[in-house]
Structures are given as C-alpha cells and as structure tokens.
C-alpha cells in the first residue's frame, strides 16, 4: 500500500521552527512547539442534494509551550507572529533566514512572558526533554484525495437511495469524511514527525409511521481511505430491517436485566467507566475515585482493559501525542484489578507518574489534556451464541447513541437505539428503543460473567472532555455479558 | 490580504479554466482568546490564542438535459458548466436561465473549503480549483445567493469591549470565585475553565454582500463539589455569555453549589410511576428547541422532520390535542447570548419571526436554499429562539407530587425522533409531603408521544440559545430507579 507523505508546509517550516526554538531556549526552562497541518474532505449525500466540504478537524497552526520556574504557559497561533505575514510562505520567510527566526522568537517570547506573569499559576516540576527522533508515515488503499469526487458522491448517493424505500424508510443520508493528519514536534532535544490518514463514514436512516419517527445507522472507520465504504455497502439490508423493527419498538420496562453489550457498546462502557476515570488530570484535580482503587479489585476476573495509541491500528493510533511523548499501551484493568492511568505531561509531573503518551488536543489552538486513544476490553473465550443461550431474561443492546462518565461518583450512562429481548436463551422478537443503561461502575464490571472471543474496534465517533475538546478515539473489543439497570 | 488573494485566485480560475465559479461565499473569522484553567483557585496554565480562519464556499452552475432536479451527482453527458458571474460584476448568475427551456435545467453544485492564512497564492488557487471541480460534480436544484442588504436588527456592543485583557479575565474570575466564597460551607469550586474570545467576523459573497461584526464569546465550565458521609460528590456545568454580567455568572455557580450540597445527602432514586417530571434550564430548552429545529427548512426538505406548515406540531402520535399550545419565535438577537447575529450564514438579513403560533407551524425558518426548494418564503437560519410563557407558575408545578431532575450525566434528545433519556445525577422528588434530593437511575421518553400534555412555566429565563420558560412539565416519562 502507498505511504502517506509529510505536509510540504511542515517540511518547509521545520528548519525555521528549529531556529526559533534555539532562540527561545535560553529564556525558558523548557520550550517546545507543535506544528499541525491536517487537511480533510467531507462528502455528503442527502435527500435531494450532494455536497462537498471539510471536516471540523482541519487545522494548520502552531502552539508553543514554555516553562519557567515551574509555571507553564502556551501561545497558539495560526500565523507566526513577528516576521511572518498572512499568505507569505515559509520559502519567503526562509529567504530572510535567521533574521525572521529572531523576530518570530521575540514575538513569541513576549506573549509567553506576559502569560507567565500571572500570579495565580501553579509551579510544576521541570518538564523533561529527553532526546528522541522518530517519524511515521501511514498507509491506505484508496486515496480520497486523488479520487474523482463524482465517484465518491455516486457511491454515497447509491447507498442512501438503496436504503430509502419511501414506505418505511422515508429518509436516508450518507456521509464520508477523512483527515490527513500531519504533525511536527520540536524541542531542543526532540524532533518528531508523523503523517497518516483516517476515515469515517455513516449511513443513517429514518423510519416513520404517522408522527412517530425512529432512526438508526451503520458506521465505518479506520486509519484507512475510501475502502471503508465497502463495509457500509453490505450493511443496507440489515439496517433496513432494523428500521422496520424499530417502528414496532416498545418502551423499556424499567428494571435490572442481564445484558449483552455489542463490541461498540462494550467499548463505550470501558471508555466511560474506566477510561475517563483514569485520565490522570482527573487524579490531579482529585476528581477521580479510581485514585483510591489502584491495585484493588474493580471488576470480575474476566475484565481486562487497555488504552493505547500503540498496539492496535484504529483512529486513536499515532506515533506521538500532542505534547511530543511517544505512544504507549496501558493496561488499565488486569483480571479485575485496577492497574494504572493514562497521563498528559503536567498531571504526570504533578503526580510523579510515567508519561503514557495520552496528552492530546482538539487542535493546535486547544489545551492538551489526558485523553483516551483506543480503549477496549480484551477478548475472552465465549461465543456470542453461548452468551445468548445463557440469558434467562435480558436484552442484547446495540447501536450506541451516546455515553457519559462520572469519574468522581462512578455512575455510568449509555444510551442505545436497539434493545432485542432474550428469554430462556432465545430472541423473543421484541425490540425496545431507546434504551438508557445506568448503574454503579464497580457493580457493572463485577457482574461481567461472559466475554466473547471477538475483537472489533470502532472509531467513528469523537470523545469530549466534559462537553468540549473533541478527540478522535476508538473503542470496542468483544461482546460482554453483565447486568445493568435499563429504562 | 488573504481576502484579496482569494478574490484574485477566483478571478484567475474563471479567466482560464473550463469550470467556472458561478458564485462564492467567504467567511473570515479572527479570534483572539484568553484561557485560564483553575484547579481550586490556582491556575494550572495560562494560554493565549490568535486564530484566523477562512471558509470559502464555491458554487458551480451547470445546465443539464433530462428531468433532474432531485439532487445528486453530475452524470457527465448533457452537462456543462455555465458562464460565471463571480469574478466580476454580480449580475449575471441569475440571467440566461435555462430552466425556462423544458429540455434544459440549471443546477448548482457547491463545495466548502478552509483557506489557511499561511497558504501561498499558488496553494490558495490550487485548492479553490479543486473545490470548483468537486462542486461541478454535484447537481442540486439552483438557488440564488442573497443580494446586499441592510441589517434589520443590530447586535448591542458588549461590555467586554471596554475592558483590558487582564480586566476581562479578572471580572469573570471574580464573579465566579466571590460567589463561591460567599456561599461557603460544605460546597466549593473544584475546578473551573474560562475562555473569553473576541471574534471579528466578515462575511462576503460574490453578489456584493460584505458585512463585518464583532462578537464576544465567553464560556466557562466548572465542577463544584461537596463532602458527604461516603466521600466527595460533584456536579458539572457550563455557561455561555457575551457580557461581563457578574450577577448572571454568580447565580449560575451559586445554583450548582446549592445543588451539590444537596447531592451530598441524596438518596438513591426509587422507581416511580405516574409522576409528573419537571425539566429545568438547559433540558427545558432542549425540549422547546426540538420544536424550533423541526421547523427548519432543511429538516422538512429532507423529510427528517415530520412537521408540516399549517398543521399542529403538538398533537401526539395518538392524535391527542395540546393542553397548552406553544408559541415559538425565531430571534436574531437576545442580549447576553453569543449566537446573536444580524445576518445568517448566507448573508440573509434576520428579523424576529413567529414560527409556531398556538401550536400550529406558521412559518418555516432555516437555510434559504431549502426555502427556495420547498417554495416557501426565505426567512433565514437563526441561532436563537424564544418561547412564550406558560400558564402555570413554578409554585403551581411544585404543588403536586413530581420528580424534578436538575442535573443529568448527559441529557440526550434526538433531534429527529424526539426520543430522550439520561442518567440522573441529582433530582428533587416530592411525594406530596416532603421534597428529598435523589440520585442515580434514569428517565426516558419520547416527545412525539408526550408533547400534547406538556406544560410550561410562567417564569422565563435566559438559556444557552434561547429565552424560554424556566421549566417544562411532562407526563408519562419512564422513571427507572437506582435500586
């Protein structure tokens, strides 16, 4: 498969930024710059129209981080201050060589000095700057940037037209988007560069009877190109049937049930239950109950959970994070015992724990937080059929709508669109929608009684910190059987 | 400077390329933002951001034989790009309309791209050329961009304008922390993030529209906590603002401090049946917002909305008539809310519009292209709305047994189906004798079934995107207990 290439803009910027960092180095105890040039494409096939645009993730800019006497400040800019002007390329900046770098450095220093004068700033231990040099170039099959837009729009239009029958499914839309990520990190001792492409696609349908509407969807995602559309193309009949079933859906009778979570729901349980809960900036703020449970039991022996940008290949994978730390894979829970957290630089320093390469930003213009990457349960040994057969009365839950964490008080919320009833080991044919799943996290994980041998990761969504700061992540793993309160 | 570069690039493409850009729309946004991240009363770090964003939409018109008109992709044969109007005068795109001919129709494709301020002239032109090519592959019904017009309303100048950068941060920080200090006792701020952004926006199009405006966007999210016998409990909230309105900011944090104090001694929520559920604040706004958003042209054109002009939007799916019919207005400006705007994203001038009257959908609002395609008058796309007060006071709502959730994990209301649900972090339960704080469990339901019986409060208040009743009371919500 052909490799991606680094952004020409970043390659051109690299020597100038290297000089700027050298000029800034004497003024601070730590200095670094992250430069981003992420381009993207979005294609939409909607009822009666098609459109091309760009995803929200498109960005190009710089963020300088400085530390002095322990205090930390950042200055982010789309255009380098000082010498640089709008629409002046680095080629022309380079023609003025060091003079430009000095002017840029002086302007950046003035902004950082002003920010570091804030008397309320906390003093952190010194940020380490261990030597490192590395690069990564991703690979894809079908390059969306060289594809004919008409072909992409046609594929999407066919998808939505196949799903819309005008009787049950009154509306459908399809969408493909990709981001060509290119990042450069420089500090006095580190030079890192990575470029890779990820894609996501959706097929949505709305079924209607009278005034009642029901909606469902199929996603596709990966560090892949247009090849992800192939999976959606085979999903149409199943989605059409699901939408028809949803028109017959009943409200969920409140209660605690045996549940089988599909890999997407199970992955989101992992993400919400112990992903956010072990983000170590939450430890630093004393907002995470998990801090009291390190080394203690939080789930059944069947529960093993990981997070890591390294080790698997999905939309949360990368070589280095947005603070210049190389990616790792963290075992969060091993056989039910809570092992450790995922860290950004500042919380790792404050807590005296290792940096795990989880310092991520929504964009160069946003702060880095401790964030998840690819979060999943490890597979077990059961089959889905065995799990269904073991259920006396419960529900198989799929088509995740959303999830939310409560790291301090260990509540959990998952909402899905499809619940299929199981009685005495067999589907009854009854469908409930929507289904709100809640519970106390240790109770839910302690009740995990079966884990399938499947392993699927999905990366079609985004993760927020609170209600903002979206980061591209994936989650998943096997089917998981547990008990939850449904309503 | 970049605006001139973009204009030159479009002119060059139209002078030399086969595919002509028929029209364009450009948005320039310059953002200056200050950020603080407080842990207790100390700042974890200080950040400043200078961002410039250019969003360019190019429209490419084609003529094609055959029926067409339902939208889709260009078929190649029988399709051709029309002469442009975009590079020079703004007069000819609507002329020479082939739709007058029964055999030929005029279509309009579009592509939106981001132009980075660091693009070179060559990079800029190459990207616009790619966008024009992509736009030529879409064949949607034709529509016309708005001509230049005067605003029909104005956005008041923000009080932030007169403050220095340091004063802006300090004014807002002080409003939050002094309120917390006054509150005292068992509840306090755990952490608070503060963002104050000055956004200078310029919207231009190829028809000669050119309008600049300045918006101040304040945003804070905060976590408050209180000690309980089983450990510390917390509540999370956020607030958007465009004014340094100390009383509004203080009230927001005081409300949550009082509630987190109650969460510290909340009991597990029991499973309850047949109880009125009162939704407050943001959740009440989401309920009203469902009616507003389903009245948008794009929702109705795509059939995502089941609403129809002239028909009731409050009749339940079983045909029950509304107990308290709604009045909903689209609002261009609401003082204190950052989404206030004199023009919509296409440059259409906004003015207050009655959308729903007495429970009946009167006027569709939303994107002008979808208005044209539906054959209804253009009203524009609004970011704000208001809802008229109801007939019950909050005291009257509280007179009979109820469950009043005031904080959820993440309240979700599906914009299409009206299905809603969420885990409850704090609710007040009145059993007819006493009010007790409860936590855990969840609520769920569907507005399509519950809308006829909904009641709204007499009292109105500012929410994130609206001025609407402070509470909505629903019957028939499923309440799942925590135990």
Boltz contact constraints between the chains, C-beta under 6 A:
constraints:
  - contact:
      token1: [A, 46]
      token2: [B, 302]
      max_distance: 6.0
  - contact:
      token1: [A, 47]
      token2: [B, 302]
      max_distance: 6.0
  - contact:
      token1: [A, 48]
      token2: [B, 70]
      max_distance: 6.0
  - contact:
      token1: [A, 48]
      token2: [B, 71]
      max_distance: 6.0
  - contact:
      token1: [A, 49]
      token2: [B, 71]
      max_distance: 6.0
  - contact:
      token1: [A, 49]
      token2: [B, 140]
      max_distance: 6.0
  - contact:
      token1: [A, 50]
      token2: [B, 73]
      max_distance: 6.0
  - contact:
      token1: [A, 50]
      token2: [B, 138]
      max_distance: 6.0
  - contact:
      token1: [A, 52]
      token2: [B, 111]
      max_distance: 6.0
  - contact:
      token1: [A, 52]
      token2: [B, 134]
      max_distance: 6.0
  - contact:
      token1: [A, 53]
      token2: [B, 112]
      max_distance: 6.0
  - contact:
      token1: [A, 54]
      token2: [B, 113]
      max_distance: 6.0
  - contact:
      token1: [A, 54]
      token2: [B, 114]
      max_distance: 6.0
  - contact:
      token1: [A, 58]
      token2: [B, 114]
      max_distance: 6.0
  - contact:
      token1: [A, 60]
      token2: [B, 116]
      max_distance: 6.0
  - contact:
      token1: [A, 72]
      token2: [B, 45]
      max_distance: 6.0
  - contact:
      token1: [A, 73]
      token2: [B, 46]
      max_distance: 6.0
  - contact:
      token1: [A, 74]
      token2: [B, 47]
      max_distance: 6.0
  - contact:
      token1: [A, 75]
      token2: [B, 48]
      max_distance: 6.0
  - contact:
      token1: [A, 76]
      token2: [B, 49]
      max_distance: 6.0
  - contact:
      token1: [A, 77]
      token2: [B, 50]
      max_distance: 6.0
  - contact:
      token1: [A, 78]
      token2: [B, 51]
      max_distance: 6.0
  - contact:
      token1: [A, 78]
      token2: [B, 52]
      max_distance: 6.0
  - contact:
      token1: [A, 78]
      token2: [B, 117]
      max_distance: 6.0
  - contact:
      token1: [A, 79]
      token2: [B, 117]
      max_distance: 6.0
  - contact:
      token1: [A, 79]
      token2: [B, 118]
      max_distance: 6.0
  - contact:
      token1: [A, 86]
      token2: [B, 1]
      max_distance: 6.0
  - contact:
      token1: [A, 86]
      token2: [B, 2]
      max_distance: 6.0
  - contact:
      token1: [A, 86]
      token2: [B, 117]
      max_distance: 6.0
  - contact:
      token1: [A, 87]
      token2: [B, 1]
      max_distance: 6.0
  - contact:
      token1: [A, 87]
      token2: [B, 2]
      max_distance: 6.0
  - contact:
      token1: [A, 87]
      token2: [B, 5]
      max_distance: 6.0
  - contact:
      token1: [A, 87]
      token2: [B, 119]
      max_distance: 6.0
  - contact:
      token1: [A, 89]
      token2: [B, 120]
      max_distance: 6.0
  - contact:
      token1: [A, 111]
      token2: [B, 48]
      max_distance: 6.0
  - contact:
      token1: [A, 115]
      token2: [B, 46]
      max_distance: 6.0
  - contact:
      token1: [A, 115]
      token2: [B, 48]
      max_distance: 6.0
  - contact:
      token1: [A, 118]
      token2: [B, 46]
      max_distance: 6.0
  - contact:
      token1: [A, 120]
      token2: [B, 42]
      max_distance: 6.0
  - contact:
      token1: [A, 120]
      token2: [B, 43]
      max_distance: 6.0
  - contact:
      token1: [A, 121]
      token2: [B, 43]
      max_distance: 6.0
  - contact:
      token1: [A, 122]
      token2: [B, 42]
      max_distance: 6.0
  - contact:
      token1: [A, 122]
      token2: [B, 44]
      max_distance: 6.0
  - contact:
      token1: [A, 149]
      token2: [B, 134]
      max_distance: 6.0
  - contact:
      token1: [A, 149]
      token2: [B, 137]
      max_distance: 6.0
  - contact:
      token1: [A, 150]
      token2: [B, 73]
      max_distance: 6.0
  - contact:
      token1: [A, 150]
      token2: [B, 74]
      max_distance: 6.0
  - contact:
      token1: [A, 150]
      token2: [B, 137]
      max_distance: 6.0
  - contact:
      token1: [A, 153]
      token2: [B, 73]
      max_distance: 6.0
  - contact:
      token1: [A, 153]
      token2: [B, 137]
      max_distance: 6.0
  - contact:
      token1: [A, 154]
      token2: [B, 73]
      max_distance: 6.0
  - contact:
      token1: [A, 157]
      token2: [B, 72]
      max_distance: 6.0
  - contact:
      token1: [A, 157]
      token2: [B, 73]
      max_distance: 6.0
  - contact:
      token1: [A, 170]
      token2: [B, 303]
      max_distance: 6.0
  - contact:
      token1: [A, 171]
      token2: [B, 302]
      max_distance: 6.0
  - contact:
      token1: [A, 171]
      token2: [B, 303]
      max_distance: 6.0
  - contact:
      token1: [A, 171]
      token2: [B, 304]
      max_distance: 6.0
  - contact:
      token1: [A, 206]
      token2: [B, 416]
      max_distance: 6.0
  - contact:
      token1: [A, 210]
      token2: [B, 317]
      max_distance: 6.0
  - contact:
      token1: [A, 211]
      token2: [B, 306]
      max_distance: 6.0
  - contact:
      token1: [A, 211]
      token2: [B, 317]
      max_distance: 6.0
  - contact:
      token1: [A, 211]
      token2: [B, 448]
      max_distance: 6.0
  - contact:
      token1: [A, 212]
      token2: [B, 317]
      max_distance: 6.0
  - contact:
      token1: [A, 212]
      token2: [B, 448]
      max_distance: 6.0
  - contact:
      token1: [A, 213]
      token2: [B, 306]
      max_distance: 6.0
  - contact:
      token1: [A, 213]
      token2: [B, 416]
      max_distance: 6.0
  - contact:
      token1: [A, 213]
      token2: [B, 417]
      max_distance: 6.0
  - contact:
      token1: [A, 214]
      token2: [B, 417]
      max_distance: 6.0
  - contact:
      token1: [A, 215]
      token2: [B, 416]
      max_distance: 6.0
  - contact:
      token1: [A, 215]
      token2: [B, 417]
      max_distance: 6.0
  - contact:
      token1: [A, 251]
      token2: [B, 478]
      max_distance: 6.0
  - contact:
      token1: [A, 254]
      token2: [B, 271]
      max_distance: 6.0
  - contact:
      token1: [A, 254]
      token2: [B, 480]
      max_distance: 6.0
  - contact:
      token1: [A, 285]
      token2: [B, 39]
      max_distance: 6.0
  - contact:
      token1: [A, 285]
      token2: [B, 191]
      max_distance: 6.0
  - contact:
      token1: [A, 365]
      token2: [B, 49]
      max_distance: 6.0
  - contact:
      token1: [A, 365]
      token2: [B, 51]
      max_distance: 6.0
  - contact:
      token1: [A, 402]
      token2: [B, 412]
      max_distance: 6.0
  - contact:
      token1: [A, 404]
      token2: [B, 409]
      max_distance: 6.0
  - contact:
      token1: [A, 404]
      token2: [B, 410]
      max_distance: 6.0
  - contact:
      token1: [A, 406]
      token2: [B, 409]
      max_distance: 6.0
  - contact:
      token1: [A, 408]
      token2: [B, 234]
      max_distance: 6.0
  - contact:
      token1: [A, 409]
      token2: [B, 233]
      max_distance: 6.0
  - contact:
      token1: [A, 411]
      token2: [B, 423]
      max_distance: 6.0
  - contact:
      token1: [A, 413]
      token2: [B, 409]
      max_distance: 6.0
  - contact:
      token1: [A, 413]
      token2: [B, 423]
      max_distance: 6.0
  - contact:
      token1: [A, 415]
      token2: [B, 412]
      max_distance: 6.0
  - contact:
      token1: [A, 415]
      token2: [B, 421]
      max_distance: 6.0
  - contact:
      token1: [A, 434]
      token2: [B, 419]
      max_distance: 6.0
  - contact:
      token1: [A, 434]
      token2: [B, 421]
      max_distance: 6.0
  - contact:
      token1: [A, 436]
      token2: [B, 421]
      max_distance: 6.0
  - contact:
      token1: [A, 436]
      token2: [B, 442]
      max_distance: 6.0
  - contact:
      token1: [A, 436]
      token2: [B, 444]
      max_distance: 6.0
  - contact:
      token1: [A, 438]
      token2: [B, 423]
      max_distance: 6.0
  - contact:
      token1: [A, 438]
      token2: [B, 442]
      max_distance: 6.0
  - contact:
      token1: [A, 466]
      token2: [B, 221]
      max_distance: 6.0
  - contact:
      token1: [A, 485]
      token2: [B, 480]
      max_distance: 6.0
  - contact:
      token1: [A, 487]
      token2: [B, 442]
      max_distance: 6.0
  - contact:
      token1: [A, 487]
      token2: [B, 444]
      max_distance: 6.0
  - contact:
      token1: [A, 487]
      token2: [B, 478]
      max_distance: 6.0
  - contact:
      token1: [A, 487]
      token2: [B, 480]
      max_distance: 6.0
